Amino acid sequence: MKFITESDRIYATDPTGKLIAEVTFPTKAGISTIDHTFVDKSLRGQGVAGELVRLAADKILADGNKIGATCAYAITWFQRHPDYPVIFGPAACRIN
């Protein structure tokens, strides 16, 4: 799967342009907060959401920012990957 990286978003589309996977991480005061993940039903269970969070975390650190997380999925992912330094906020994401 080919992911498209923007300043505060990583996503993928299908051949028709439909959004099929996305993670968003707006930045404020040097903290990029992962606040939303989405994976199309057809891709669930294949590790796509985890890959998106990992890519976002790596980009955030490469950009010199701290990682924040308010998305419930991202919080759980970071708890399973303690090698990433993260600031947790109130869970505000639902995986839809």
C-alpha positions in Angstrom: 0.0 0.0 0.0 1.3 3.4 -0.9 0.9 6.1 1.8 0.8 9.8 1.0 2.5 12.0 3.6 1.5 15.6 4.3 2.6 17.9 7.1 0.0 16.7 9.6 -1.6 13.7 7.8 -0.7 10.3 6.3 -3.2 8.5 4.2 -4.0 6.1 1.4 -6.6 6.1 -1.3 -7.9 3.3 -3.5 -7.6 3.5 -7.3 -10.8 5.5 -7.5 -9.5 8.1 -5.0 -11.7 7.0 -2.1 -10.0 7.4 1.3 -9.1 4.0 2.7 -6.7 4.7 5.6 -5.7 7.9 7.5 -3.9 9.2 10.5 -3.9 12.9 11.5 -1.6 14.7 13.8 -1.9 18.5 14.1 1.0 20.3 15.7 0.8 23.0 18.3 3.6 24.3 20.5 6.0 21.6 19.3 3.7 18.7 20.1 2.1 16.8 17.2 -0.9 15.0 18.6 -2.2 11.9 16.9 -5.9 12.6 17.2 -7.5 10.3 14.6 -7.0 7.0 12.8 -9.3 5.5 10.2 -9.0 2.2 8.3 -11.6 1.0 5.8 -13.4 -2.1 6.8 -11.8 -4.0 3.9 -8.3 -3.5 5.4 -9.0 -4.1 9.1 -7.0 -6.8 10.8 -4.0 -6.4 8.4 -1.9 -4.1 10.6 -2.7 -0.9 8.5 -3.6 1.2 11.5 -0.5 0.2 13.4 1.6 1.0 10.3 0.0 4.5 10.1 0.7 5.3 13.7 4.3 4.1 13.4 4.8 6.2 10.3 3.2 9.2 12.0 5.4 8.8 15.1 8.6 8.5 13.0 7.7 11.6 11.0 6.8 13.6 14.2 10.2 12.7 15.7 12.1 13.4 12.5 10.4 16.8 12.3 11.8 17.6 15.8 8.4 17.6 17.6 7.1 15.6 20.6 4.5 13.0 20.1 1.1 13.5 21.7 -1.8 11.1 21.5 -5.6 11.5 22.1 -6.8 8.8 19.7 -7.8 5.7 21.6 -6.1 3.4 19.0 -2.9 5.4 19.1 -2.8 5.4 22.9 -3.1 1.6 22.9 -0.5 1.3 20.2 2.0 3.4 22.1 1.3 1.4 25.3 2.4 -1.7 23.3 5.5 0.2 21.9 7.0 1.9 24.9 10.2 2.8 22.9 8.3 5.8 21.6 8.2 8.8 23.9 4.6 10.0 24.0 2.4 12.5 25.9 -1.1 11.1 26.4 -4.2 13.2 26.4 -7.9 12.4 26.9 -9.0 9.7 24.5 -10.9 11.5 21.8 -10.8 9.1 18.9 -13.0 6.4 17.8 -12.0 3.9 15.2 -14.8 4.2 12.6 
